[in-house]
Amino acid sequence: MIQKLSILIPAYNEAPTIHLILNKINEVELVNGIEKEIIVVNDHSTDNTAEEVLKFIEQHPELNMRLFNQPTNQGKGAAINRAIQECSGDYLVIQDADLEYDPEEYNLLIKPVFKDNADAVYGSRFVGENPHRILFYWHSKGNKFLTGLSNMMTNLNLTDMETCYKLIRTSIAKNITIKEKRFGIEPEITAKLAKIKHIKIYEVGISYYGRTYLEGKKIGWKDGFRAMYCILKYRFKN
């Protein structure tokens, strides 16, 4: 089942907010006394992200928390790949360092694990009754297009392939060879999970507190084209 959850945080220039998300994670009480492990990978930030994380670790010695620094800026995908290799939980969940996703909802993601021994659980921003910040029309259309294209290639029926919140059995994640360095990791992971025989993939509704570009949002239209390429590429390649 699940006794320890590894929370993986790729971070690049998130000094102003990373202590806020770490506080939220610290305050979360997981169901059934599940232990938390926090893995932060600093992707060679040019601000004081690393210093903020170290300060938080010093202030909370009771937490099982580690920081790893990338020698160069390699992208979100590379940071997540590093965190996967370093973590030791039964399951892992990916958590952005900003405040767009609410750690209180880890328990929503965990529920299908207890109910049906799920191997992977996606948190969808497009289903359910939880709050969703209203932002960009074309971003939402683009997301739905990419999710639809991904579903055609994988034969899944997800509503939010691009979601950050993906909870995955760690033994499965460690056996996936991640090649994408940036945001192409989302369709890559989805395609590779879909190829695993008899895998149990679930989806639950989550809330979404999106950021504008002025507030630090980093993904752009070029990442959308890369996602299209990755959806097609990883349909046929491992």
Number of C-alpha atoms within 10 A of each C-alpha: 10 16 13 17 25 26 25 25 25 25 26 26 18 22 20 12 14 23 18 14 20 20 13 14 19 14 11 15 15 19 13 9 10 13 17 21 18 24 26 26 26 24 24 21 17 12 13 14 22 25 11 17 23 14 12 17 17 11 10 13 9 8 15 13 18 16 15 17 16 15 9 10 16 15 19 23 21 22 26 25 22 20 25 25 12 17 20 16 21 16 24 27 26 20 27 21 22 26 18 18 22 19 23 14 17 24 15 18 23 23 16 19 22 10 8 10 15 20 21 26 23 25 28 22 25 18 15 12 10 11 11 16 12 11 12 11 8 9 13 14 11 15 18 18 15 22 24 19 17 28 21 14 17 21 13 16 14 20 22 25 28 24 20 19 25 23 28 26 21 21 15 14 21 15 10 15 12 20 14 20 16 18 23 23 23 19 30 27 22 24 27 18 20 19 14 10 7 8 13 16 20 20 21 20 19 25 20 20 15 17 16 10 10 7 9 11 12 12 11 11 10 9 14 18 14 16 24 17 13 22 26 18 15 19 19 9 10 13
